[in-house]
Amino acid sequence: MSESDTYELFQRGRAHLRNGRPAQATVSLEQAKRREPASRSIREALGIAYFRLGRWEEAEAEFQALVDLSPDDEFAHRALGRALARQGRSAEAAPHFKLARSLRPRKPADGDV
């Protein structure tokens, strides 16, 4: 399967997510992930689909992969924290929430250059 086919799978999965069909999204996104396991975009979308389905452990795995691929990704830490919290693992979630807050872009205050 070509790179354009993988991109088509990704786009189909995202369309399903936008249209409120996370279960259908997982089918395309899982296929895309098998072809491009290091794709942050695919893993993020798949994690979101799993999260919306309440598949917390699978969402955790995708968001952990995002953190591993990009340790300074605010969204990845926040999403991983939420997946852990949903599993009742608040102590493990707390550092990810804290790190996400510290990574959030800061708006300049009046007088800042």
Backbone atoms as SQL, in Angstrom:
CREATE TABLE atoms (id INTEGER PRIMARY KEY, chain TEXT, resi INTEGER, resn TEXT, atom TEXT, x REAL, y REAL, z REAL);
INSERT INTO atoms VALUES
  (1, 'A', 1, 'MET', 'N', 0.865, -1.182, 0.000),
  (2, 'A', 1, 'MET', 'CA', 0.000, 0.000, 0.000),
  (3, 'A', 1, 'MET', 'C', 0.902, 1.232, 0.000),
  (4, 'A', 2, 'SER', 'N', 0.533, 2.222, -0.752),
  (5, 'A', 2, 'SER', 'CA', 1.364, 3.421, -0.905),
  (6, 'A', 2, 'SER', 'C', 1.121, 4.427, 0.220),
  (7, 'A', 3, 'GLU', 'N', 2.002, 5.421, 0.242),
  (8, 'A', 3, 'GLU', 'CA', 1.880, 6.497, 1.226),
  (9, 'A', 3, 'GLU', 'C', 0.546, 7.231, 1.065),
  (10, 'A', 4, 'SER', 'N', 0.102, 7.404, -0.179),
  (11, 'A', 4, 'SER', 'CA', -1.180, 8.097, -0.394),
  (12, 'A', 4, 'SER', 'C', -2.349, 7.259, 0.113),
  (13, 'A', 5, 'ASP', 'N', -2.220, 5.922, 0.040),
  (14, 'A', 5, 'ASP', 'CA', -3.268, 5.058, 0.593),
  (15, 'A', 5, 'ASP', 'C', -3.321, 5.176, 2.110),
  (16, 'A', 6, 'THR', 'N', -2.163, 5.273, 2.746),
  (17, 'A', 6, 'THR', 'CA', -2.098, 5.444, 4.199),
  (18, 'A', 6, 'THR', 'C', -2.730, 6.778, 4.584),
  (19, 'A', 7, 'TYR', 'N', -2.414, 7.811, 3.814),
  (20, 'A', 7, 'TYR', 'CA', -3.006, 9.130, 4.085),
  (21, 'A', 7, 'TYR', 'C', -4.524, 9.074, 3.920),
  (22, 'A', 8, 'GLU', 'N', -5.007, 8.333, 2.933),
  (23, 'A', 8, 'GLU', 'CA', -6.457, 8.184, 2.722),
  (24, 'A', 8, 'GLU', 'C', -7.099, 7.482, 3.920),
  (25, 'A', 9, 'LEU', 'N', -6.441, 6.453, 4.453),
  (26, 'A', 9, 'LEU', 'CA', -6.959, 5.775, 5.643),
  (27, 'A', 9, 'LEU', 'C', -7.037, 6.754, 6.815),
  (28, 'A', 10, 'PHE', 'N', -5.988, 7.545, 6.981),
  (29, 'A', 10, 'PHE', 'CA', -5.957, 8.536, 8.052),
  (30, 'A', 10, 'PHE', 'C', -7.100, 9.541, 7.886),
  (31, 'A', 11, 'GLN', 'N', -7.274, 10.058, 6.689),
  (32, 'A', 11, 'GLN', 'CA', -8.339, 11.036, 6.439),
  (33, 'A', 11, 'GLN', 'C', -9.721, 10.429, 6.657),
  (34, 'A', 12, 'ARG', 'N', -9.897, 9.187, 6.256),
  (35, 'A', 12, 'ARG', 'CA', -11.178, 8.509, 6.471),
  (36, 'A', 12, 'ARG', 'C', -11.449, 8.373, 7.970),
  (37, 'A', 13, 'GLY', 'N', -10.422, 7.988, 8.721),
  (38, 'A', 13, 'GLY', 'CA', -10.576, 7.872, 10.172),
  (39, 'A', 13, 'GLY', 'C', -10.930, 9.202, 10.804),
  (40, 'A', 14, 'ARG', 'N', -10.253, 10.261, 10.393),
  (41, 'A', 14, 'ARG', 'CA', -10.556, 11.601, 10.934),
  (42, 'A', 14, 'ARG', 'C', -11.968, 12.036, 10.585),
  (43, 'A', 15, 'ALA', 'N', -12.418, 11.715, 9.386),
  (44, 'A', 15, 'ALA', 'CA', -13.786, 12.062, 8.989),
  (45, 'A', 15, 'ALA', 'C', -14.796, 11.345, 9.887),
  (46, 'A', 16, 'HIS', 'N', -14.534, 10.082, 10.168),
  (47, 'A', 16, 'HIS', 'CA', -15.426, 9.344, 11.077),
  (48, 'A', 16, 'HIS', 'C', -15.439, 10.002, 12.455),
  (49, 'A', 17, 'LEU', 'N', -14.277, 10.428, 12.938),
  (50, 'A', 17, 'LEU', 'CA', -14.220, 11.116, 14.235),
  (51, 'A', 17, 'LEU', 'C', -15.049, 12.396, 14.204),
  (52, 'A', 18, 'ARG', 'N', -14.855, 13.194, 13.159),
  (53, 'A', 18, 'ARG', 'CA', -15.612, 14.460, 13.039),
  (54, 'A', 18, 'ARG', 'C', -17.110, 14.215, 13.010),
  (55, 'A', 19, 'ASN', 'N', -17.512, 13.075, 12.446),
  (56, 'A', 19, 'ASN', 'CA', -18.931, 12.765, 12.315),
  (57, 'A', 19, 'ASN', 'C', -19.473, 11.931, 13.470),
  (58, 'A', 20, 'GLY', 'N', -18.699, 11.853, 14.554),
  (59, 'A', 20, 'GLY', 'CA', -19.187, 11.175, 15.756),
  (60, 'A', 20, 'GLY', 'C', -19.218, 9.661, 15.667),
  (61, 'A', 21, 'ARG', 'N', -18.340, 9.087, 14.847),
  (62, 'A', 21, 'ARG', 'CA', -18.305, 7.633, 14.686),
  (63, 'A', 21, 'ARG', 'C', -16.915, 7.089, 15.062),
  (64, 'A', 22, 'PRO', 'N', -16.585, 7.135, 16.353),
  (65, 'A', 22, 'PRO', 'CA', -15.239, 6.702, 16.755),
  (66, 'A', 22, 'PRO', 'C', -14.966, 5.223, 16.499),
  (67, 'A', 23, 'ALA', 'N', -15.969, 4.373, 16.584),
  (68, 'A', 23, 'ALA', 'CA', -15.732, 2.944, 16.336),
  (69, 'A', 23, 'ALA', 'C', -15.310, 2.723, 14.888),
  (70, 'A', 24, 'GLN', 'N', -15.963, 3.390, 13.964),
  (71, 'A', 24, 'GLN', 'CA', -15.590, 3.273, 12.555),
  (72, 'A', 24, 'GLN', 'C', -14.209, 3.885, 12.324),
  (73, 'A', 25, 'ALA', 'N', -13.905, 4.952, 13.056),
  (74, 'A', 25, 'ALA', 'CA', -12.609, 5.605, 12.910),
  (75, 'A', 25, 'ALA', 'C', -11.476, 4.644, 13.258),
  (76, 'A', 26, 'THR', 'N', -11.683, 3.816, 14.275),
  (77, 'A', 26, 'THR', 'CA', -10.598, 2.921, 14.694),
  (78, 'A', 26, 'THR', 'C', -10.205, 1.950, 13.587),
  (79, 'A', 27, 'VAL', 'N', -11.148, 1.536, 12.762),
  (80, 'A', 27, 'VAL', 'CA', -10.842, 0.571, 11.701),
  (81, 'A', 27, 'VAL', 'C', -9.802, 1.158, 10.741),
  (82, 'A', 28, 'SER', 'N', -10.079, 2.342, 10.224),
  (83, 'A', 28, 'SER', 'CA', -9.147, 2.981, 9.288),
  (84, 'A', 28, 'SER', 'C', -7.850, 3.379, 9.971),
  (85, 'A', 29, 'LEU', 'N', -7.956, 3.919, 11.177),
  (86, 'A', 29, 'LEU', 'CA', -6.766, 4.414, 11.866),
  (87, 'A', 29, 'LEU', 'C', -5.846, 3.279, 12.305),
  (88, 'A', 30, 'GLU', 'N', -6.404, 2.143, 12.694),
  (89, 'A', 30, 'GLU', 'CA', -5.564, 1.000, 13.047),
  (90, 'A', 30, 'GLU', 'C', -4.802, 0.501, 11.820),
  (91, 'A', 31, 'GLN', 'N', -5.462, 0.493, 10.660),
  (92, 'A', 31, 'GLN', 'CA', -4.785, 0.088, 9.426),
  (93, 'A', 31, 'GLN', 'C', -3.666, 1.068, 9.098),
  (94, 'A', 32, 'ALA', 'N', -3.955, 2.364, 9.242),
  (95, 'A', 32, 'ALA', 'CA', -2.943, 3.384, 8.964),
  (96, 'A', 32, 'ALA', 'C', -1.768, 3.244, 9.928),
  (97, 'A', 33, 'LYS', 'N', -2.045, 2.964, 11.195),
  (98, 'A', 33, 'LYS', 'CA', -0.980, 2.821, 12.199),
  (99, 'A', 33, 'LYS', 'C', -0.081, 1.629, 11.886),
  (100, 'A', 34, 'ARG', 'N', -0.647, 0.543, 11.396),
  (101, 'A', 34, 'ARG', 'CA', 0.176, -0.609, 11.024),
  (102, 'A', 34, 'ARG', 'C', 1.180, -0.237, 9.932),
  (103, 'A', 35, 'ARG', 'N', 0.792, 0.684, 9.070),
  (104, 'A', 35, 'ARG', 'CA', 1.671, 1.099, 7.976),
  (105, 'A', 35, 'ARG', 'C', 2.664, 2.185, 8.408),
  (106, 'A', 36, 'GLU', 'N', 2.252, 3.026, 9.350),
  (107, 'A', 36, 'GLU', 'CA', 3.098, 4.150, 9.793),
  (108, 'A', 36, 'GLU', 'C', 3.057, 4.260, 11.319),
  (109, 'A', 37, 'PRO', 'N', 3.685, 3.331, 12.035),
  (110, 'A', 37, 'PRO', 'CA', 3.579, 3.334, 13.498),
  (111, 'A', 37, 'PRO', 'C', 4.204, 4.550, 14.187),
  (112, 'A', 38, 'ALA', 'N', 5.062, 5.274, 13.511),
  (113, 'A', 38, 'ALA', 'CA', 5.696, 6.443, 14.129),
  (114, 'A', 38, 'ALA', 'C', 4.972, 7.744, 13.791),
  (115, 'A', 39, 'SER', 'N', 3.822, 7.645, 13.134),
  (116, 'A', 39, 'SER', 'CA', 3.074, 8.852, 12.774),
  (117, 'A', 39, 'SER', 'C', 2.331, 9.397, 13.991),
  (118, 'A', 40, 'ARG', 'N', 2.731, 10.579, 14.415),
  (119, 'A', 40, 'ARG', 'CA', 2.080, 11.205, 15.564),
  (120, 'A', 40, 'ARG', 'C', 0.623, 11.521, 15.252),
  (121, 'A', 41, 'SER', 'N', 0.337, 11.976, 14.055),
  (122, 'A', 41, 'SER', 'CA', -1.041, 12.347, 13.692),
  (123, 'A', 41, 'SER', 'C', -1.975, 11.146, 13.754),
  (124, 'A', 42, 'ILE', 'N', -1.516, 10.038, 13.226),
  (125, 'A', 42, 'ILE', 'CA', -2.345, 8.825, 13.232),
  (126, 'A', 42, 'ILE', 'C', -2.560, 8.359, 14.665),
  (127, 'A', 43, 'ARG', 'N', -1.497, 8.326, 15.458),
  (128, 'A', 43, 'ARG', 'CA', -1.621, 7.836, 16.834),
  (129, 'A', 43, 'ARG', 'C', -2.493, 8.755, 17.682),
  (130, 'A', 44, 'GLU', 'N', -2.407, 10.060, 17.447),
  (131, 'A', 44, 'GLU', 'CA', -3.262, 10.997, 18.178),
  (132, 'A', 44, 'GLU', 'C', -4.725, 10.753, 17.851),
  (133, 'A', 45, 'ALA', 'N', -5.049, 10.640, 16.571),
  (134, 'A', 45, 'ALA', 'CA', -6.434, 10.404, 16.170),
  (135, 'A', 45, 'ALA', 'C', -6.940, 9.071, 16.709),
  (136, 'A', 46, 'LEU', 'N', -6.108, 8.049, 16.668),
  (137, 'A', 46, 'LEU', 'CA', -6.514, 6.739, 17.181),
  (138, 'A', 46, 'LEU', 'C', -6.723, 6.800, 18.695),
  (139, 'A', 47, 'GLY', 'N', -5.850, 7.499, 19.403),
  (140, 'A', 47, 'GLY', 'CA', -6.030, 7.666, 20.840),
  (141, 'A', 47, 'GLY', 'C', -7.332, 8.377, 21.169),
  (142, 'A', 48, 'ILE', 'N', -7.654, 9.394, 20.400),
  (143, 'A', 48, 'ILE', 'CA', -8.911, 10.123, 20.606),
  (144, 'A', 48, 'ILE', 'C', -10.097, 9.197, 20.367),
  (145, 'A', 49, 'ALA', 'N', -10.029, 8.397, 19.303),
  (146, 'A', 49, 'ALA', 'CA', -11.130, 7.463, 19.017),
  (147, 'A', 49, 'ALA', 'C', -11.310, 6.473, 20.167),
  (148, 'A', 50, 'TYR', 'N', -10.211, 5.894, 20.632),
  (149, 'A', 50, 'TYR', 'CA', -10.299, 4.962, 21.760),
  (150, 'A', 50, 'TYR', 'C', -10.866, 5.660, 22.998),
  (151, 'A', 51, 'PHE', 'N', -10.413, 6.880, 23.261),
  (152, 'A', 51, 'PHE', 'CA', -10.883, 7.614, 24.428),
  (153, 'A', 51, 'PHE', 'C', -12.391, 7.830, 24.345),
  (154, 'A', 52, 'ARG', 'N', -12.872, 8.237, 23.183),
  (155, 'A', 52, 'ARG', 'CA', -14.312, 8.471, 23.015),
  (156, 'A', 52, 'ARG', 'C', -15.128, 7.199, 23.167),
  (157, 'A', 53, 'LEU', 'N', -14.504, 6.056, 22.932),
  (158, 'A', 53, 'LEU', 'CA', -15.187, 4.773, 23.102),
  (159, 'A', 53, 'LEU', 'C', -15.069, 4.236, 24.526),
  (160, 'A', 54, 'GLY', 'N', -14.311, 4.932, 25.371),
  (161, 'A', 54, 'GLY', 'CA', -14.103, 4.456, 26.735),
  (162, 'A', 54, 'GLY', 'C', -13.130, 3.303, 26.803),
  (163, 'A', 55, 'ARG', 'N', -12.309, 3.150, 25.791),
  (164, 'A', 55, 'ARG', 'CA', -11.286, 2.110, 25.764),
  (165, 'A', 55, 'ARG', 'C', -10.003, 2.723, 26.330),
  (166, 'A', 56, 'TRP', 'N', -10.018, 2.917, 27.662),
  (167, 'A', 56, 'TRP', 'CA', -9.003, 3.710, 28.345),
  (168, 'A', 56, 'TRP', 'C', -7.588, 3.156, 28.192),
  (169, 'A', 57, 'GLU', 'N', -7.428, 1.841, 28.315),
  (170, 'A', 57, 'GLU', 'CA', -6.082, 1.264, 28.221),
  (171, 'A', 57, 'GLU', 'C', -5.490, 1.456, 26.831),
  (172, 'A', 58, 'GLU', 'N', -6.307, 1.297, 25.813),
  (173, 'A', 58, 'GLU', 'CA', -5.820, 1.494, 24.445),
  (174, 'A', 58, 'GLU', 'C', -5.524, 2.970, 24.186),
  (175, 'A', 59, 'ALA', 'N', -6.372, 3.853, 24.720),
  (176, 'A', 59, 'ALA', 'CA', -6.108, 5.288, 24.604),
  (177, 'A', 59, 'ALA', 'C', -4.806, 5.627, 25.313),
  (178, 'A', 60, 'GLU', 'N', -4.614, 5.065, 26.503),
  (179, 'A', 60, 'GLU', 'CA', -3.371, 5.297, 27.249),
  (180, 'A', 60, 'GLU', 'C', -2.161, 4.895, 26.412),
  (181, 'A', 61, 'ALA', 'N', -2.221, 3.732, 25.765),
  (182, 'A', 61, 'ALA', 'CA', -1.088, 3.254, 24.967),
  (183, 'A', 61, 'ALA', 'C', -0.767, 4.216, 23.824),
  (184, 'A', 62, 'GLU', 'N', -1.799, 4.729, 23.163),
  (185, 'A', 62, 'GLU', 'CA', -1.565, 5.661, 22.055),
  (186, 'A', 62, 'GLU', 'C', -1.007, 6.987, 22.563),
  (187, 'A', 63, 'PHE', 'N', -1.554, 7.492, 23.653),
  (188, 'A', 63, 'PHE', 'CA', -1.064, 8.769, 24.188),
  (189, 'A', 63, 'PHE', 'C', 0.339, 8.623, 24.781),
  (190, 'A', 64, 'GLN', 'N', 0.638, 7.458, 25.363),
  (191, 'A', 64, 'GLN', 'CA', 2.002, 7.215, 25.844),
  (192, 'A', 64, 'GLN', 'C', 2.973, 7.197, 24.671),
  (193, 'A', 65, 'ALA', 'N', 2.556, 6.599, 23.564),
  (194, 'A', 65, 'ALA', 'CA', 3.405, 6.594, 22.369),
  (195, 'A', 65, 'ALA', 'C', 3.644, 8.024, 21.889),
  (196, 'A', 66, 'LEU', 'N', 2.622, 8.872, 21.961),
  (197, 'A', 66, 'LEU', 'CA', 2.795, 10.280, 21.581),
  (198, 'A', 66, 'LEU', 'C', 3.815, 10.964, 22.481),
  (199, 'A', 67, 'VAL', 'N', 3.718, 10.726, 23.784),
  (200, 'A', 67, 'VAL', 'CA', 4.674, 11.311, 24.731),
  (201, 'A', 67, 'VAL', 'C', 6.084, 10.815, 24.408),
  (202, 'A', 68, 'ASP', 'N', 6.208, 9.528, 24.106),
  (203, 'A', 68, 'ASP', 'CA', 7.519, 8.968, 23.779),
  (204, 'A', 68, 'ASP', 'C', 8.081, 9.576, 22.496),
  (205, 'A', 69, 'LEU', 'N', 7.222, 9.791, 21.504),
  (206, 'A', 69, 'LEU', 'CA', 7.659, 10.364, 20.232),
  (207, 'A', 69, 'LEU', 'C', 7.975, 11.846, 20.346),
  (208, 'A', 70, 'SER', 'N', 7.250, 12.537, 21.232),
  (209, 'A', 70, 'SER', 'CA', 7.428, 13.988, 21.366),
  (210, 'A', 70, 'SER', 'C', 7.198, 14.393, 22.817),
  (211, 'A', 71, 'PRO', 'N', 8.232, 14.306, 23.655),
  (212, 'A', 71, 'PRO', 'CA', 8.082, 14.569, 25.091),
  (213, 'A', 71, 'PRO', 'C', 7.631, 15.985, 25.449),
  (214, 'A', 72, 'ASP', 'N', 7.723, 16.918, 24.516),
  (215, 'A', 72, 'ASP', 'CA', 7.301, 18.294, 24.814),
  (216, 'A', 72, 'ASP', 'C', 5.930, 18.623, 24.228),
  (217, 'A', 73, 'ASP', 'N', 5.131, 17.597, 23.928),
  (218, 'A', 73, 'ASP', 'CA', 3.793, 17.785, 23.359),
  (219, 'A', 73, 'ASP', 'C', 2.771, 17.954, 24.496),
  (220, 'A', 74, 'GLU', 'N', 2.281, 19.171, 24.653),
  (221, 'A', 74, 'GLU', 'CA', 1.314, 19.493, 25.718),
  (222, 'A', 74, 'GLU', 'C', 0.074, 18.624, 25.613),
  (223, 'A', 75, 'PHE', 'N', -0.486, 18.473, 24.409),
  (224, 'A', 75, 'PHE', 'CA', -1.693, 17.673, 24.221),
  (225, 'A', 75, 'PHE', 'C', -1.456, 16.228, 24.654),
  (226, 'A', 76, 'ALA', 'N', -0.322, 15.658, 24.261),
  (227, 'A', 76, 'ALA', 'CA', -0.043, 14.256, 24.574),
  (228, 'A', 76, 'ALA', 'C', -0.033, 14.012, 26.081),
  (229, 'A', 77, 'HIS', 'N', 0.591, 14.915, 26.824),
  (230, 'A', 77, 'HIS', 'CA', 0.634, 14.759, 28.284),
  (231, 'A', 77, 'HIS', 'C', -0.754, 14.917, 28.897),
  (232, 'A', 78, 'ARG', 'N', -1.511, 15.906, 28.416),
  (233, 'A', 78, 'ARG', 'CA', -2.860, 16.120, 28.954),
  (234, 'A', 78, 'ARG', 'C', -3.755, 14.916, 28.648),
  (235, 'A', 79, 'ALA', 'N', -3.686, 14.417, 27.419),
  (236, 'A', 79, 'ALA', 'CA', -4.511, 13.273, 27.027),
  (237, 'A', 79, 'ALA', 'C', -4.108, 12.017, 27.797),
  (238, 'A', 80, 'LEU', 'N', -2.805, 11.809, 27.968),
  (239, 'A', 80, 'LEU', 'CA', -2.352, 10.653, 28.745),
  (240, 'A', 80, 'LEU', 'C', -2.839, 10.770, 30.183),
  (241, 'A', 81, 'GLY', 'N', -2.749, 11.961, 30.745),
  (242, 'A', 81, 'GLY', 'CA', -3.257, 12.174, 32.099),
  (243, 'A', 81, 'GLY', 'C', -4.738, 11.849, 32.208),
  (244, 'A', 82, 'ARG', 'N', -5.510, 12.268, 31.226),
  (245, 'A', 82, 'ARG', 'CA', -6.953, 11.988, 31.252),
  (246, 'A', 82, 'ARG', 'C', -7.234, 10.495, 31.142),
  (247, 'A', 83, 'ALA', 'N', -6.493, 9.799, 30.271),
  (248, 'A', 83, 'ALA', 'CA', -6.698, 8.351, 30.130),
  (249, 'A', 83, 'ALA', 'C', -6.339, 7.624, 31.422),
  (250, 'A', 84, 'LEU', 'N', -5.259, 8.043, 32.062),
  (251, 'A', 84, 'LEU', 'CA', -4.882, 7.431, 33.344),
  (252, 'A', 84, 'LEU', 'C', -5.923, 7.727, 34.419),
  (253, 'A', 85, 'ALA', 'N', -6.379, 8.967, 34.481),
  (254, 'A', 85, 'ALA', 'CA', -7.383, 9.355, 35.480),
  (255, 'A', 85, 'ALA', 'C', -8.671, 8.560, 35.298),
  (256, 'A', 86, 'ARG', 'N', -9.066, 8.329, 34.065),
  (257, 'A', 86, 'ARG', 'CA', -10.284, 7.554, 33.809),
  (258, 'A', 86, 'ARG', 'C', -10.168, 6.119, 34.287),
  (259, 'A', 87, 'GLN', 'N', -8.939, 5.650, 34.438),
  (260, 'A', 87, 'GLN', 'CA', -8.717, 4.302, 34.949),
  (261, 'A', 87, 'GLN', 'C', -8.519, 4.291, 36.456),
  (262, 'A', 88, 'GLY', 'N', -8.725, 5.461, 37.096),
  (263, 'A', 88, 'GLY', 'CA', -8.568, 5.556, 38.541),
  (264, 'A', 88, 'GLY', 'C', -7.119, 5.655, 38.980),
  (265, 'A', 89, 'ARG', 'N', -6.239, 6.066, 38.079),
  (266, 'A', 89, 'ARG', 'CA', -4.802, 6.137, 38.374),
  (267, 'A', 89, 'ARG', 'C', -4.375, 7.598, 38.484),
  (268, 'A', 90, 'SER', 'N', -5.021, 8.309, 39.401),
  (269, 'A', 90, 'SER', 'CA', -4.803, 9.750, 39.564),
  (270, 'A', 90, 'SER', 'C', -3.367, 10.103, 39.909),
  (271, 'A', 91, 'ALA', 'N', -2.721, 9.292, 40.732),
  (272, 'A', 91, 'ALA', 'CA', -1.339, 9.584, 41.120),
  (273, 'A', 91, 'ALA', 'C', -0.412, 9.536, 39.905),
  (274, 'A', 92, 'GLU', 'N', -0.671, 8.617, 38.981),
  (275, 'A', 92, 'GLU', 'CA', 0.132, 8.533, 37.763),
  (276, 'A', 92, 'GLU', 'C', -0.223, 9.658, 36.790),
  (277, 'A', 93, 'ALA', 'N', -1.470, 10.107, 36.829),
  (278, 'A', 93, 'ALA', 'CA', -1.933, 11.159, 35.915),
  (279, 'A', 93, 'ALA', 'C', -1.392, 12.527, 36.303),
  (280, 'A', 94, 'ALA', 'N', -1.245, 12.773, 37.603),
  (281, 'A', 94, 'ALA', 'CA', -0.896, 14.111, 38.100),
  (282, 'A', 94, 'ALA', 'C', 0.360, 14.706, 37.456),
  (283, 'A', 95, 'PRO', 'N', 1.467, 13.961, 37.337),
  (284, 'A', 95, 'PRO', 'CA', 2.651, 14.579, 36.719),
  (285, 'A', 95, 'PRO', 'C', 2.423, 14.972, 35.257),
  (286, 'A', 96, 'HIS', 'N', 1.581, 14.225, 34.561),
  (287, 'A', 96, 'HIS', 'CA', 1.304, 14.558, 33.155),
  (288, 'A', 96, 'HIS', 'C', 0.469, 15.832, 33.057),
  (289, 'A', 97, 'PHE', 'N', -0.489, 15.986, 33.968),
  (290, 'A', 97, 'PHE', 'CA', -1.273, 17.232, 33.984),
  (291, 'A', 97, 'PHE', 'C', -0.370, 18.421, 34.309),
  (292, 'A', 98, 'LYS', 'N', 0.517, 18.237, 35.274),
  (293, 'A', 98, 'LYS', 'CA', 1.420, 19.316, 35.669),
  (294, 'A', 98, 'LYS', 'C', 2.347, 19.696, 34.512),
  (295, 'A', 99, 'LEU', 'N', 2.895, 18.697, 33.863),
  (296, 'A', 99, 'LEU', 'CA', 3.775, 18.966, 32.734),
  (297, 'A', 99, 'LEU', 'C', 3.016, 19.621, 31.579),
  (298, 'A', 100, 'ALA', 'N', 1.796, 19.177, 31.329),
  (299, 'A', 100, 'ALA', 'CA', 0.983, 19.780, 30.264),
  (300, 'A', 100, 'ALA', 'C', 0.767, 21.267, 30.544),
  (301, 'A', 101, 'ARG', 'N', 0.464, 21.601, 31.807),
  (302, 'A', 101, 'ARG', 'CA', 0.272, 23.022, 32.152),
  (303, 'A', 101, 'ARG', 'C', 1.550, 23.818, 31.907),
  (304, 'A', 102, 'SER', 'N', 2.690, 23.231, 32.229),
  (305, 'A', 102, 'SER', 'CA', 3.951, 23.958, 32.053),
  (306, 'A', 102, 'SER', 'C', 4.322, 24.095, 30.576),
  (307, 'A', 103, 'LEU', 'N', 3.830, 23.207, 29.731),
  (308, 'A', 103, 'LEU', 'CA', 4.125, 23.258, 28.301),
  (309, 'A', 103, 'LEU', 'C', 3.147, 24.129, 27.518),
  (310, 'A', 104, 'ARG', 'N', 2.023, 24.484, 28.149),
  (311, 'A', 104, 'ARG', 'CA', 1.005, 25.285, 27.466),
  (312, 'A', 104, 'ARG', 'C', 1.604, 26.632, 27.081),
  (313, 'A', 105, 'PRO', 'N', 1.419, 27.035, 25.829),
  (314, 'A', 105, 'PRO', 'CA', 1.943, 28.347, 25.419),
  (315, 'A', 105, 'PRO', 'C', 1.370, 29.460, 26.287),
  (316, 'A', 106, 'ARG', 'N', 2.257, 30.357, 26.716),
  (317, 'A', 106, 'ARG', 'CA', 1.859, 31.460, 27.571),
  (318, 'A', 106, 'ARG', 'C', 1.585, 32.685, 26.707),
  (319, 'A', 107, 'LYS', 'N', 0.473, 33.347, 27.007),
  (320, 'A', 107, 'LYS', 'CA', 0.164, 34.609, 26.325),
  (321, 'A', 107, 'LYS', 'C', 1.016, 35.703, 26.953),
  (322, 'A', 108, 'PRO', 'N', 1.618, 36.552, 26.138),
  (323, 'A', 108, 'PRO', 'CA', 2.441, 37.627, 26.716),
  (324, 'A', 108, 'PRO', 'C', 1.585, 38.606, 27.518),
  (325, 'A', 109, 'ALA', 'N', 2.122, 38.998, 28.649),
  (326, 'A', 109, 'ALA', 'CA', 1.451, 39.992, 29.488),
  (327, 'A', 109, 'ALA', 'C', 1.722, 41.379, 28.915),
  (328, 'A', 110, 'ASP', 'N', 0.917, 42.328, 29.325),
  (329, 'A', 110, 'ASP', 'CA', 1.161, 43.713, 28.902),
  (330, 'A', 110, 'ASP', 'C', 2.587, 44.099, 29.274),
  (331, 'A', 111, 'GLY', 'N', 3.270, 44.696, 28.351),
  (332, 'A', 111, 'GLY', 'CA', 4.624, 45.134, 28.609),
  (333, 'A', 111, 'GLY', 'C', 5.684, 44.101, 28.227),
  (334, 'A', 112, 'ASP', 'N', 5.255, 42.834, 28.005),
  (335, 'A', 112, 'ASP', 'CA', 6.223, 41.820, 27.564),
  (336, 'A', 112, 'ASP', 'C', 6.595, 42.078, 26.104),
  (337, 'A', 113, 'VAL', 'N', 7.785, 41.718, 25.783),
  (338, 'A', 113, 'VAL', 'CA', 8.248, 41.886, 24.401),
  (339, 'A', 113, 'VAL', 'C', 8.145, 40.587, 23.680);
